[in-house]
């Protein structure tokens, strides 16, 4: 059972890293569940402090993920349509076969969203699209950083308790 929980936990931590970039998956929370599964094995001693702190961080990142792109857009004079456009552009950019399509898609989506909001002011639309884009990049970087830390911590605990997890 420990081996199953460990493999499932590793998959969740890796999905957490992917979820930091893909908007459909909640990155750090998914990674935290991977850590939880590792600590639920009988091979790894339960550490409530680590689980509590990492859960708090994952929840904080989840909340900030919704706030930061909007803050970036507002700082540069953007609208809700710009933030929505950035998210939709990201999803479309993931489908397109171009390098860094999700980055280009987020910016173009924010620009289109701002132009839908106010089609007469291209300069303001570019500025606010840039703000939405900066907010998106800041949020994604933050999620990716935390998810990578969760992954490193998972691997560290796995290596430390390898002989107890692997029955052979």
C-alpha positions as CSV (number, residue, x, y, z in Angstrom):
1,X,0.0,0.0,0.0
2,X,2.9,2.3,0.8
3,X,4.3,1.9,-2.7
4,X,0.9,2.7,-4.3
5,X,0.5,5.9,-2.1
6,X,4.0,7.0,-3.0
7,X,3.5,6.6,-6.7
8,X,0.1,8.3,-6.6
9,X,1.7,11.1,-4.5
10,X,4.5,11.5,-7.0
11,X,2.0,11.8,-9.8
12,X,0.0,14.4,-7.9
13,X,3.2,16.5,-7.2
14,X,4.1,16.3,-10.9
15,X,0.5,17.3,-11.8
16,X,1.0,20.2,-9.4
17,X,3.9,21.4,-11.4
18,X,1.9,21.1,-14.6
19,X,-1.0,22.8,-13.0
20,X,1.1,25.8,-12.2
21,X,1.3,26.5,-15.9
22,X,-2.0,25.0,-17.1
23,X,-5.1,27.0,-15.9
24,X,-7.3,23.9,-15.6
25,X,-5.4,22.3,-12.7
26,X,-4.9,23.9,-9.3
27,X,-1.1,23.5,-9.1
28,X,0.1,23.9,-5.5
29,X,-3.0,22.4,-4.0
30,X,-2.6,19.3,-6.2
31,X,1.1,19.1,-5.2
32,X,0.1,19.4,-1.5
33,X,-2.2,16.4,-1.9
34,X,0.8,14.5,-3.2
35,X,2.8,15.4,-0.1
36,X,-0.1,14.3,2.1
37,X,-0.2,10.9,0.4
38,X,3.5,10.5,1.0
39,X,3.0,11.3,4.7
40,X,0.1,8.9,4.9
41,X,2.4,6.0,4.2
42,X,3.6,4.0,7.2
43,X,7.2,4.5,5.9
44,X,7.3,8.3,6.2
45,X,6.8,9.7,9.7
46,X,3.8,12.1,9.9
47,X,4.9,15.7,10.3
48,X,1.9,17.8,11.0
49,X,3.9,21.0,11.1
50,X,5.2,20.5,7.6
51,X,1.7,19.5,6.3
52,X,0.1,22.5,8.0
53,X,2.6,25.0,6.8
54,X,2.6,23.7,3.2
55,X,-1.2,23.6,3.2
56,X,-1.4,27.2,4.4
57,X,1.1,28.2,1.6
58,X,-0.9,26.2,-1.0
59,X,-4.2,27.9,0.0
60,X,-2.5,31.3,0.1
61,X,-1.2,30.8,-3.4
62,X,-4.6,29.6,-4.6
63,X,-6.2,32.9,-3.3
64,X,-3.4,35.0,-4.7
65,X,-3.7,33.3,-8.1
66,X,-7.1,34.9,-8.5
67,X,-6.0,38.3,-7.2
68,X,-2.6,39.0,-8.9
69,X,-3.7,39.0,-12.6
70,X,-6.5,41.4,-11.7
71,X,-4.1,43.6,-9.7
72,X,-1.7,43.7,-12.6
73,X,-4.4,44.7,-15.0
74,X,-5.8,47.4,-12.6
75,X,-2.3,48.8,-12.1
76,X,-2.0,49.4,-15.8
77,X,-5.6,50.5,-16.2
78,X,-7.1,47.2,-17.4
79,X,-10.5,45.7,-17.1
80,X,-12.0,42.4,-16.2
81,X,-12.4,41.6,-19.9
82,X,-8.6,41.9,-20.2
83,X,-8.0,39.4,-17.4
84,X,-10.5,37.0,-18.9
85,X,-9.0,37.4,-22.3
86,X,-5.5,36.6,-20.9
87,X,-6.9,33.3,-19.5
88,X,-8.7,32.4,-22.7
89,X,-5.6,33.3,-24.7
90,X,-3.5,31.1,-22.5
91,X,-5.8,28.1,-23.1
92,X,-5.8,28.7,-26.9
93,X,-2.1,29.3,-26.9
94,X,-1.6,25.9,-25.3
95,X,-3.4,24.3,-28.2
96,X,-1.5,26.1,-30.9
97,X,1.7,24.4,-32.1
98,X,4.0,27.5,-31.6
99,X,6.8,27.8,-29.2
100,X,5.6,29.5,-26.0
101,X,2.1,29.7,-27.4
102,X,0.6,30.1,-23.9
103,X,2.7,33.2,-23.3
104,X,1.8,34.8,-26.6
105,X,-1.8,33.7,-26.2
106,X,-2.1,35.3,-22.8
107,X,-0.9,38.6,-24.1
108,X,-2.9,38.6,-27.3
109,X,-6.0,37.4,-25.4
110,X,-5.6,40.3,-22.9
111,X,-5.2,42.7,-25.8
112,X,-8.4,41.4,-27.5
113,X,-10.3,41.5,-24.2
114,X,-9.3,45.1,-23.7
115,X,-10.2,46.0,-27.3
116,X,-13.6,44.4,-26.7
117,X,-14.0,46.5,-23.6
118,X,-13.0,49.8,-25.3
119,X,-12.3,49.5,-29.1
120,X,-11.4,53.1,-29.5
121,X,-8.3,53.3,-27.3
122,X,-5.5,51.1,-28.6
123,X,-2.8,52.7,-26.5
124,X,-4.8,52.0,-23.3
125,X,-5.6,48.5,-24.5
126,X,-1.9,47.8,-25.1
127,X,-1.0,49.2,-21.7
128,X,-3.6,47.3,-19.8
129,X,-3.0,44.1,-21.8
130,X,0.6,44.4,-20.7
131,X,-0.6,44.7,-17.1
132,X,-2.8,41.6,-17.4
133,X,0.1,39.8,-18.9
134,X,2.6,40.9,-16.2
135,X,0.0,39.8,-13.5
136,X,-0.4,36.4,-15.3
137,X,3.4,35.9,-15.4
138,X,3.8,36.9,-11.7
139,X,1.0,34.5,-10.7
140,X,2.3,31.6,-12.8
141,X,5.9,32.1,-11.6
142,X,4.7,32.1,-8.0
143,X,2.7,28.9,-8.5
144,X,5.5,27.2,-10.3
145,X,8.1,28.1,-7.6
146,X,5.9,26.7,-4.8
147,X,5.1,23.6,-6.8
148,X,8.8,22.9,-7.5
149,X,9.5,23.3,-3.8
150,X,6.8,20.8,-3.0
151,X,8.4,18.4,-5.6
152,X,11.9,18.8,-4.1
153,X,10.5,18.2,-0.7
154,X,8.7,15.1,-1.9
155,X,11.8,13.7,-3.5
156,X,13.9,14.5,-0.4
157,X,11.4,12.6,1.9
158,X,11.3,9.8,-0.6
159,X,15.1,9.4,-0.7
160,X,15.3,9.7,3.1
161,X,12.8,6.9,3.6
162,X,13.6,4.8,0.5
163,X,14.4,1.6,2.4
164,X,11.1,1.7,4.3
165,X,9.0,2.5,1.2
166,X,10.5,-0.1,-1.1
167,X,9.8,-3.6,0.2
168,X,12.5,-5.3,-1.8
